[in-house]
Amino acid sequence: MPGRNYPKITLAAMRTAQARRIVAAQHQLIEGLKMTGSPALDAERTLMIYLSSLRHLEAHEDKLRKEQKNPETRRPGKWAF
């Protein structure tokens, strides 16, 4: 990924997919901890943070997709309000 100029929508999709993989791995970790009787509280708290990040990434990706479909919703400049 570094050194390449991907479109914003592609980068957003790649990052969202990576976040989903992280969330899935964290779910598996929690299951494994619970099966062995180990405390899983820290892993569950970490999962909550990952889920929050995933929601933000998904919202950003959705926004980019909507802007792509309807260019009028795009702000004209970086500092335009």
Secondary structure by P-SEA (a helix, b strand, c coil): cccccccaaaaaaaaaaaaaaaaaaaaaaaaaaaaaccccaaaaaaaaaaaaaaaaaaaaaaaaaaaaacccccccccccc
